[in-house]
Amino acid sequence: MAVDRAEEIGAGAGGDAVAAEAAVRTYPVAPGLRLNVRSGPGTDYGIVRVLPEGVSVPIFCQAPGTNVSGPYGTTNIWDNIDNGQYVSDAYVQTGSDGYIASRCG
């Protein structure tokens, strides 16, 4: 439904930006886990919310930060899933041990 809405909005001015947002790929969070979302790329940043089990997240960009061990290995890569919201890539099934998106800047 959100995609249909994005396509309707996309018909007007600025539609390319909306269509690009709608096309962002999502990746599943490790099953059986509730995942802390932090305000920056590391465990020293505050928790802004907790993701429920069974969700997928978009990755807009990635940043280096605190090393974390999780179901998908140990990494210092943090995924930006929304404005000012990061999760450790160790808990996101991207299919890669490295960066899969541009670095946050």
N, C-alpha and C positions, 0 to 999 in steps of 0.2 A: 504494500500500500504506500509506503514511503517513497518507493521508486516511482510509482505512478504520479505522486504529488511532485516529485523532483522533475519529472518529464514535463508536467504542466507548467511549472515555474520556468523550466528551461526554455520554453518557447519565447519568453520575453528577454529583455535586456539582462545581462549578467547570468544567463542560463548556463554558460559553459562552466562556471565555478560550481554551481549547484549540481550539475551532471557529474563533474569530477568527484565531488564529495560522495555522491550516490554510488560511484564505481569503486570506492575504496574496498579492498579485500579484507575479510575478517578471518581470524584464526581462533581455534578452540583453546580454551583454558583447560589445563589438566583436569581430568574427571575426578569427581568426588571432593573437590576443594572449593572453599570460599577464599577468594583472593583479595588481599589488601591492595587498595589503590592509593598511591602516595602523591604528594604535591610536587615531588621532584624525583630525579633518578637515583634513589638510594634509600636505605633503611633509616637514615637520619632524618628524612623528611616525614612530616606528619601524614597520618592516614586520613584521607578525605572521604572515603567510602569503602565498602566491602562488596565485591562482586559475588553473586550467588553461584551455586554449583551449576554446571552445564551451559555456561554462556560462551559466546565467541566475542572477540574484541577486534576493532579496527586498529591498524598500526599506521599512524600518520607520519611518524619519524621515530628514530631511535637515538639514544644518548648513552655514553659510558657513565657508569656510576659504581655503586657498591657491588662487590662480588656476592652472588647469592647462589646457593645450591638448591635444586628442585628436581622434579620428575624428569626434566629434559636437560639435565646436566648442570654444570657450574658455569656461570657467566657474569660479566659485568655490564651486559647490555640491558637497557631499560627501554620499554616500548611506550611511546606516547599514544594513549588511547583517546584522549580528549584534551581540551585546553587546560594545561596545568595538571594533568593526571597521568601517572606512570605506573606500570607494573613490570616486575622482573620478567625478562624473556625466558628465565629458567622454568616458568610456569605456563608458557604459551607455546603451543605446538606449531612452530613455523616451518619445520622441516629442514632447518639449517642451524648450524652452530655459530654462524656469523651474522652480520648485518643483512637484512632483507629489505630495508627501507633506507631512505636518505637520513643522514644525521640531522638531529634537531639543531637549529641554529638560531 
